[in-house]
């Protein structure tokens, strides 16, 4: 039976020849990401810094000049206006108002009144108003979720495999996540609860891909007892390469329409997810595998001669 394959069977690509280049490139990108996180920093959304976002639809093309002057007359602080979708769709952003959550609701009521008076038949489609207390709690909860997920994955990999696998997987995840944070800082996409969801999604996808490669390495450790660890890792990556690329392409193509046609919030999420898929897939080969090679050279293959897979008996 004919089966379509992006990668032909029996490839013998020597991935570990590029292990140093892969690790150095990853370290440089992660370092740059940390620098971008410090300056210019993340563009925190209202979930984490508080404030007001209103999504409106005007009867005709929005008059941004009149909108801005009328809203600034309310003395609610800086007013941000952004068109998205059609010429009628506008996002209104206001800074967090002094006071508790009731102060945010008062500001929303003032904006609604101005819209009803000066822009009749304008539809207010969405309102998000977050105070200082709620935004602080959401930020702490989001960071806690990321930390717990990372610890849980370390424990899972540690118990399923040897410690070298666990350290390699978690170290790679940390490098992956720093690049995602750097992406948010570089693009200035709003970093809010949707950003936390994007990072958790990429973490789940990335660790799954690493488990697939590591599981094949563990199987081959038993099958090819005389094969050197470097050659064995290359063999394992080649054996899982078609599955890895097919899975990545499936998720990529399923996410692509969101990046092209979705609204602002989902579009940013989808773009980050697309790049996260590329980062997670490549890191399994060029970061997680080299780390395993360095950590496990003596423990997993003590004294084994470097042999090729062709020299092993057929299984």
C-alpha positions as CSV (number, residue, x, y, z in Angstrom):
1,X,0.0,0.0,0.0
2,X,1.4,3.4,-1.0
3,X,1.8,5.9,1.8
4,X,2.8,9.6,1.4
5,X,5.9,10.6,3.3
6,X,7.5,14.0,3.5
7,X,10.8,12.3,4.5
8,X,11.8,9.0,2.7
9,X,12.5,5.9,4.8
10,X,16.0,5.0,5.7
11,X,17.5,8.5,5.9
12,X,21.0,8.6,7.6
13,X,21.4,12.3,8.3
14,X,24.2,13.0,10.8
15,X,22.4,15.6,12.9
16,X,25.0,15.4,15.7
17,X,27.6,16.9,13.5
18,X,25.8,20.2,13.9
19,X,25.4,19.8,17.7
20,X,27.8,22.6,18.6
21,X,26.3,25.0,16.1
22,X,22.8,24.2,17.3
23,X,23.6,24.8,21.0
24,X,25.5,28.0,20.3
25,X,22.7,29.4,18.1
26,X,20.2,28.5,20.7
27,X,22.2,30.1,23.5
28,X,22.7,33.3,21.5
29,X,18.9,33.5,20.6
30,X,18.0,32.9,24.3
31,X,20.4,35.5,25.5
32,X,19.0,38.1,23.0
33,X,15.6,37.2,24.2
34,X,16.5,37.9,27.8
35,X,18.0,41.3,26.7
36,X,14.7,42.1,24.8
37,X,12.7,41.1,27.9
38,X,14.7,43.6,30.0
39,X,14.5,46.3,27.2
40,X,12.1,47.2,25.7
41,X,10.3,44.6,27.8
42,X,6.9,43.0,27.3
43,X,3.8,44.8,26.2
44,X,1.6,43.7,29.1
45,X,-2.2,43.6,28.3
46,X,-4.9,44.7,30.6
47,X,-5.0,41.2,32.2
48,X,-1.6,41.9,33.8
49,X,-1.4,45.7,34.1
50,X,-5.1,46.7,34.4
51,X,-7.0,49.0,32.2
52,X,-10.0,49.1,29.9
53,X,-10.5,47.7,26.4
54,X,-13.7,48.2,24.4
55,X,-14.4,46.8,21.0
56,X,-16.9,48.8,19.1
57,X,-18.5,48.8,15.6
58,X,-19.6,52.1,14.1
59,X,-22.4,52.4,11.5
60,X,-20.0,53.6,8.9
61,X,-16.2,53.9,8.5
62,X,-14.9,55.1,11.9
63,X,-13.9,58.8,12.2
64,X,-10.7,58.3,14.3
65,X,-10.1,62.1,14.7
66,X,-13.5,62.8,16.2
67,X,-13.4,59.6,18.3
68,X,-10.0,60.6,19.8
69,X,-11.0,64.2,20.5
70,X,-14.3,63.2,22.2
71,X,-12.8,60.5,24.3
72,X,-9.8,62.7,25.4
73,X,-12.4,65.3,26.5
74,X,-13.5,62.8,29.2
75,X,-10.1,63.2,31.0
76,X,-9.6,59.4,31.4
77,X,-5.9,59.5,30.6
78,X,-4.2,58.3,27.4
79,X,-6.6,57.0,24.8
80,X,-5.5,54.3,22.3
81,X,-7.5,53.6,19.1
82,X,-6.8,50.8,16.7
83,X,-8.6,49.6,13.6
84,X,-8.9,45.9,13.2
85,X,-10.9,43.9,10.7
86,X,-13.1,46.2,8.7
87,X,-13.1,50.0,8.7
88,X,-16.0,50.0,11.1
89,X,-14.3,48.0,13.8
90,X,-12.3,49.9,16.5
91,X,-10.5,48.9,19.7
92,X,-10.5,51.6,22.4
93,X,-7.8,51.2,25.1
94,X,-7.7,53.3,28.3
95,X,-5.2,53.2,31.1
96,X,-6.3,51.9,34.5
97,X,-8.2,54.5,36.4
98,X,-7.3,55.5,39.9
99,X,-9.3,53.6,42.5
100,X,-10.9,50.2,42.7
101,X,-12.9,48.2,40.2
102,X,-15.9,50.5,40.5
103,X,-13.7,53.4,39.1
104,X,-13.1,51.3,35.9
105,X,-16.9,50.8,35.5
106,X,-17.5,54.5,35.9
107,X,-15.0,55.1,33.1
108,X,-16.7,52.5,30.9
109,X,-20.1,54.2,31.5
110,X,-18.7,57.6,30.5
111,X,-17.3,56.1,27.2
112,X,-20.6,54.4,26.5
113,X,-22.5,57.7,27.1
114,X,-20.1,59.6,24.7
115,X,-20.5,57.0,22.0
116,X,-24.3,57.0,22.3
117,X,-24.4,60.8,22.1
118,X,-21.8,61.6,19.4
119,X,-21.9,58.3,17.4
120,X,-25.5,57.0,17.3
121,X,-26.1,53.3,16.5
122,X,-22.5,52.4,17.5
123,X,-22.4,48.8,18.8
124,X,-20.3,48.1,21.9
125,X,-19.3,44.5,21.2
126,X,-16.9,43.8,24.0
127,X,-15.7,45.4,27.3
128,X,-12.8,44.3,29.4
129,X,-12.1,46.3,32.6
130,X,-9.5,45.0,35.0
131,X,-8.4,46.7,38.2
132,X,-5.0,46.7,39.9
133,X,-5.9,43.9,42.4
134,X,-7.3,41.6,39.8
135,X,-4.5,42.2,37.3
136,X,-1.9,41.4,40.0
137,X,-3.6,38.2,40.9
138,X,-3.9,37.1,37.3
139,X,-0.2,37.7,36.7
140,X,0.8,35.7,39.8
141,X,-1.5,32.9,38.8
142,X,-0.2,32.8,35.3
143,X,3.4,32.6,36.4
144,X,2.5,29.9,39.0
145,X,0.8,27.9,36.2
146,X,4.0,28.1,34.0
147,X,6.2,27.1,37.0
148,X,4.1,24.1,38.0
149,X,3.9,22.9,34.4
150,X,7.7,23.0,34.1
151,X,8.1,21.1,37.4
152,X,5.5,18.5,36.5
153,X,7.2,17.8,33.1
154,X,10.6,17.4,34.8
155,X,9.1,14.9,37.3
156,X,7.4,13.0,34.5
157,X,10.5,12.7,32.3
158,X,12.7,11.9,35.3
159,X,10.5,9.0,36.3
160,X,9.9,7.7,32.7
161,X,13.6,7.9,31.7
162,X,17.0,8.3,33.2
163,X,17.9,11.6,34.8
164,X,19.9,12.7,31.8
165,X,16.8,12.6,29.7
166,X,14.9,14.7,32.3
167,X,17.6,17.4,32.5
168,X,17.9,17.5,28.7
169,X,14.2,17.9,28.2
170,X,13.6,20.6,30.8
171,X,16.8,22.6,29.9
172,X,15.5,22.6,26.3
173,X,12.1,23.7,27.4
174,X,13.6,26.6,29.3
175,X,15.5,27.7,26.2
176,X,12.4,27.3,24.1
177,X,10.3,29.4,26.5
178,X,12.9,32.2,26.6
179,X,12.7,32.5,22.8
180,X,8.9,32.8,23.0
181,X,9.2,35.5,25.6
182,X,11.7,37.2,23.3
183,X,9.3,37.0,20.4
184,X,6.7,38.7,22.5
185,X,9.2,41.5,23.4
186,X,10.4,41.8,19.8
187,X,6.9,42.0,18.2
188,X,5.3,43.9,21.1
189,X,2.3,41.6,20.9
190,X,0.2,42.1,24.0
191,X,1.3,39.6,26.7
192,X,-1.8,38.6,28.7
193,X,-3.6,35.4,29.7
194,X,-3.8,34.4,26.1
195,X,0.0,34.6,26.0
196,X,0.2,32.3,29.0
197,X,-2.1,29.8,27.1
198,X,0.2,30.1,24.1
199,X,3.3,29.3,26.1
200,X,1.6,26.4,27.9
201,X,0.4,25.0,24.5
202,X,3.9,25.2,23.1
203,X,5.4,23.6,26.2
204,X,3.0,20.7,25.8
205,X,3.7,20.3,22.1
206,X,7.5,20.6,22.6
207,X,7.7,18.1,25.4
208,X,5.6,15.6,23.5
209,X,8.0,15.8,20.5
210,X,11.0,15.3,22.8
211,X,9.4,12.3,24.5
212,X,9.0,10.7,21.0
213,X,12.7,11.1,20.2
214,X,13.8,10.1,23.7
215,X,11.6,7.0,23.6
216,X,13.2,5.9,20.4
217,X,16.7,6.5,21.8
218,X,15.8,4.3,24.8
219,X,14.5,1.5,22.6
220,X,17.6,1.7,20.5
221,X,19.8,1.6,23.6
222,X,18.5,-2.0,24.0
223,X,18.5,-3.0,20.4
224,X,22.0,-1.7,19.4
225,X,24.1,-2.5,22.5
226,X,27.4,-1.9,20.7
227,X,26.5,1.3,18.9
228,X,28.1,4.6,20.1
229,X,25.7,7.1,21.7
230,X,26.3,9.7,19.0
231,X,25.5,7.3,16.1
232,X,22.5,5.9,18.1
233,X,21.0,9.4,18.6
234,X,21.4,10.1,14.9
235,X,19.7,6.8,14.1
236,X,16.8,7.5,16.5
237,X,16.2,11.0,15.1
238,X,16.2,9.7,11.5
239,X,13.7,6.9,12.5
240,X,11.3,9.5,14.0
241,X,11.9,12.3,11.5
242,X,8.9,11.5,9.3
243,X,6.5,11.3,12.2
244,X,7.9,14.6,13.7
245,X,7.6,16.6,10.5
246,X,4.1,15.2,9.7
247,X,2.9,16.1,13.1
248,X,4.4,19.5,13.0
249,X,2.9,20.2,9.5
250,X,-0.5,19.1,10.6
251,X,-0.6,21.4,13.6
252,X,1.0,24.2,11.6
253,X,-1.6,24.0,8.8
254,X,-4.4,23.8,11.3
255,X,-3.2,27.0,13.0
256,X,-2.4,28.9,9.9
257,X,-6.0,30.1,9.1
258,X,-6.2,31.6,12.6
259,X,-3.0,33.6,11.9
260,X,-4.4,34.8,8.6
261,X,-8.1,35.5,9.3
262,X,-8.8,35.6,13.0
263,X,-9.3,38.7,15.1
264,X,-6.5,40.6,16.9
265,X,-6.3,38.4,20.1
266,X,-6.5,35.1,18.3
267,X,-4.2,36.2,15.5
268,X,-1.4,37.1,17.9
269,X,-1.9,33.8,19.6
270,X,-1.8,31.9,16.3
271,X,1.4,33.6,15.1
272,X,3.2,32.8,18.3
273,X,1.9,29.2,18.2
274,X,3.2,28.9,14.6
275,X,6.7,30.0,15.5
276,X,6.5,27.9,18.7
277,X,5.9,24.8,16.6
278,X,9.0,25.6,14.5
279,X,11.1,26.2,17.7
280,X,9.8,23.1,19.5
281,X,10.4,20.8,16.6
282,X,13.9,22.1,15.8
283,X,15.0,22.1,19.4
284,X,14.2,18.4,19.8
285,X,16.8,17.7,17.2
286,X,19.4,20.4,17.7
287,X,19.2,21.1,21.4
288,X,17.6,18.2,23.4
289,X,19.5,15.5,21.5
290,X,23.0,17.2,21.9
291,X,22.4,17.8,25.6
292,X,21.5,14.1,26.0
293,X,24.7,13.2,24.1
294,X,26.9,15.4,26.4
295,X,25.2,14.2,29.6
296,X,24.8,10.5,28.7
297,X,28.0,9.7,26.9
298,X,29.6,7.9,29.8
299,X,26.5,6.9,31.8
300,X,24.4,5.5,28.9
301,X,27.2,4.1,26.7
302,X,30.2,3.5,28.9
303,X,33.1,2.4,26.7
304,X,31.0,1.6,23.7
305,X,32.9,1.9,20.4
306,X,31.6,4.3,17.7
307,X,29.9,2.0,15.2
308,X,27.3,2.6,12.5
309,X,23.9,1.2,12.4
310,X,24.8,-0.8,9.4
311,X,27.3,-2.8,11.4
312,X,24.6,-4.0,13.8
313,X,22.8,-7.2,13.1
314,X,19.3,-6.9,11.5
315,X,16.5,-6.9,14.1
